Amino acid sequence: MELEYVGAFQIVLGFIRQFWPVWLALAVVLALTYAFKPRLGLYGQLFDSGVGIAGVVICLFWMFTAIFASFIAPFDPLGQILVMKDALPGAIEPVSGKIYLFGGDRLARDVFSRMVFGSQIVLVIAPAATLFALMVGTTLGLPAGYYGGRIDSVLSFLANLVLAFPVILLFYLLVTPGIMDTPIPYGMAGVFFFFPIIFFCTLFYTRYKHRPRLLAVQIGLTLLIGGWIYAGLVFNADPLGIISIRPNELNIFVAVVFASSPGVFRIVRGLVMDIKTRDYVAAAQTRGEHAWYIMLWEVLPNARGPLIVDVCLRIGYTTILLGTLGYFGLGLAPESPDWGTAIKESSRLLRANVHPALPPVFALMSFVLGLNLLADALREQSLKD
Amino acid sequence: MLTFITRRLGTMLLTMFCLTFVVFYMVNLEPNLKKLAISQMDMRSSQQDIEAWLARNGYRDAFFLRYGRWLGVVQKQPNVNAETGQVTPRFSYCNEPAEPYYGGILQGDFGCSTKFKTPVGAKLFPALGATGILMFWVMVVMVPVSLLIGVLAGMREGSRTDRSLSVASIATTATPEYVSGVIFTVVFASWLGVLNGSAASATSQGVTFYNFTLPVMTMAIYGIGYIARMTRASMVEVMTQQYIRTARLKGLAFNAVVIKHALRNALIAPFTVIMLQFPWLLTGVVIVEVMFRYQGFGFTLVEAASNNDIDLLLGCSLVSVFVVLATQLISDVGYAYLNPRIRVS
């Protein structure tokens, strides 16, 4: 059967039309930003430079795409419509009359819908894994930098050990289907996911230990929420059944956290070593404050500038790592719409068909570019102060 | 200086020992051993056959015993037929002797690759040579280009050249190898048809411009942005120094100031960055070699990992860890050498 096609102009129009919830949300956010700009602090200052605006807009674009994915994508990302096998961009699907904007892939799925749904996977795992790595790296980097000595030597040796591992070998060892039969991913998840709970409990305890009622509420909430998420993620036993993670996703998550926390550790350690020589730290020490109070409430807030920049860059780097995992077919299911897997699938068939490869490639590139631009603008801002 | 290097070498050996131990533990996990046995026999082998194969080839011996054998502190045992008492070598294709012997890393024996049916050394070192050629060309392209971009951008901070070059280098750091590889292949191989989208012929027929440009370009582009940004930062810092102003005020031309006074000091920091770039290149090598089918170290690593080829995988990890640690050492020593203000102790 002959497929009918629409022209290039129609494709661009269709592309813009499909993203209408994103444009709407972007317009609302940008209008609000400009209305309240002077009161928004660092976020408002980002809009002073072209680089900052570009970074924010690109990141928001992908965030809203992930949120509204089911409204944007015209087709099911896994659905196969046989006539559309290897269809060129702009082909009209005969039954529903909707358009395969970027064509169909080898298995007759809509490339556009897959790209849109792929953003969901990437935008959930990459920031979440980065935040966990940040927690782990911070909780270990603070004492290493503050105390120095033996703690520092041991922790730094371990961090260098992980950093000396080529990332790809680490992934091949940690993210194989076989390893899910062993308790290793769950053990590692148990350790990593414990860090945020420790972090927040120490954070509240050191500050509010003289106000027992407030402290009790805070610790209780931390333990409740933390324990709930912990049960859901590590033991897959969330009593409410809301939080669950598939074993292969847990495996990826753990591997990515493992690979990126030593980097955070090194940065935090360096920052703490620098900041602990300042006068306000000496003042707190003279006041007789506890070491952890100084680390969490004096040193850490003053290290936030470089840390925020690093988190931005690191989310981008984690996205690249996820793509690498997908590219080698590790962890994620082969039919998963995430960008790395899509690039792997299509790059093998570049000789036959070019169009399925390009959307995920440009999606990944633009998202990482947005994050890098954002990090650059943030760095410029923090240098101005 | 000498104590510093000795201590670093000691840490290096300890790190290598720890890492090979971790890798050894991971490749000897039960599912991985099964994978190895199945890849050595055939898909339909029964549970007993797999178990018998593993036991016969010594994979069921105690864990530390086997690690000791790999290290070369415990003797490797040949296979002994339980009924006839006949002694045969474990892997005949590796010329292993039919008697107990010390054959581990300490003796310089990397073991036997079960996937390629050859001693690991015979597979690994040619592959490393092939990757060396790739790395050489990547460095030849990457270092001058990135230094040039960085110096041009950092020369006049805030100028239009600076801003456009900075955005361009941010863009290249957002382009991992598997992304730029696809884009370059589409543009240069599929649409223009001027370059070959596969480097497979580079192994057999030698390196040519036609088959090697795409892999080199793909690998270089990711590193260029990073090194260029570091060079720019260091250049910007140097350009604000007093001695640059003095040189300008005594009437030297701007270009002469940049070349004679600024450049040498500005290039110290990028040297460290370039050395520390090697571990990243290692990951890039794996992606690029798989993507362009070039039979080098990365290709070997992927083959070893997907077939759980224990000895080859251990050899690969040993080599890559060595590369990472050696470049760290060189960068520290070289930095101290280039910058007289830094003293290692």
Contacts between the chains, C-beta under 8 A, distances in Angstrom:
chain1	res1	chain2	res2	distance
A	51	B	167	7.0
A	157	B	11	7.5
A	157	B	15	7.7
A	160	B	15	6.8
A	161	B	15	5.8
A	161	B	18	5.8
A	161	B	19	6.4
A	163	B	279	7.7
A	163	B	324	7.8
A	164	B	15	5.8
A	164	B	19	6.5
A	164	B	279	7.7
A	164	B	321	5.2
A	164	B	324	4.8
A	164	B	325	5.9
A	165	B	19	6.5
A	165	B	317	7.7
A	165	B	321	7.1
A	166	B	279	6.6
A	166	B	282	4.7
A	166	B	283	5.9
A	166	B	286	7.7
A	166	B	317	7.7
A	166	B	320	4.6
A	166	B	321	7.8
A	166	B	324	7.1
A	167	B	283	5.0
A	168	B	282	7.7
A	168	B	283	4.9
A	168	B	286	4.6
A	168	B	287	7.6
A	168	B	298	7.9
A	168	B	301	7.3
A	169	B	23	7.7
A	169	B	301	6.6
A	169	B	305	7.1
A	169	B	313	8.0
A	169	B	316	7.1
A	169	B	317	5.6
A	169	B	320	6.5
A	172	B	301	7.8
A	172	B	302	7.6
A	172	B	305	3.8
A	172	B	306	7.6
A	173	B	23	6.6
A	173	B	26	4.3
A	173	B	27	7.3
A	173	B	305	7.5
A	174	B	26	7.6
A	176	B	31	7.5
A	176	B	32	7.2
A	177	B	31	7.7
A	178	B	29	6.8
A	178	B	30	7.9
A	178	B	31	2.7
A	178	B	32	5.6
A	178	B	34	7.4
A	178	B	35	6.2
A	179	B	26	7.9
A	179	B	29	6.6
A	179	B	31	6.7
A	181	B	30	7.3
A	181	B	31	5.2
A	182	B	29	5.6
A	182	B	30	7.1
A	182	B	31	6.9
A	184	B	29	7.7
A	316	B	174	6.6
A	320	B	176	4.5
A	323	B	176	6.3
A	323	B	178	6.4
A	323	B	179	7.5
A	324	B	176	7.0
A	324	B	178	7.0
A	324	B	283	7.3
A	324	B	287	6.8
A	327	B	178	4.6
A	327	B	287	6.7
A	328	B	290	7.6
A	328	B	302	7.3
A	340	B	178	7.5
A	343	B	178	5.6
A	343	B	179	7.1
A	343	B	182	6.2
A	344	B	178	7.8
A	346	B	182	7.7
A	347	B	178	7.1
A	347	B	181	7.3
A	347	B	182	5.1
A	347	B	185	7.5
A	347	B	291	6.7
A	350	B	182	7.0
A	350	B	185	5.4
A	350	B	186	6.5
A	350	B	189	7.5
A	350	B	190	6.1
A	350	B	197	6.5
A	351	B	190	7.2
A	351	B	197	7.2
A	354	B	186	5.1
A	354	B	190	5.3
A	354	B	191	7.8
A	357	B	182	5.1
A	357	B	186	6.7
A	358	B	182	7.7
A	358	B	183	7.9
A	358	B	186	6.9
A	361	B	179	5.1
A	361	B	182	5.0
A	361	B	183	6.2
A	364	B	176	7.7
A	364	B	179	5.9
A	365	B	174	5.7
A	365	B	175	5.6
A	365	B	179	5.3
A	368	B	174	3.9
A	368	B	175	7.8
A	368	B	176	7.8
A	369	B	170	6.9
A	369	B	171	5.8
A	369	B	174	3.9
A	371	B	174	7.8
A	372	B	170	4.8
A	372	B	173	6.0
A	372	B	174	5.1
A	373	B	167	7.8
A	373	B	170	6.2
A	376	B	166	7.7
A	376	B	170	6.0
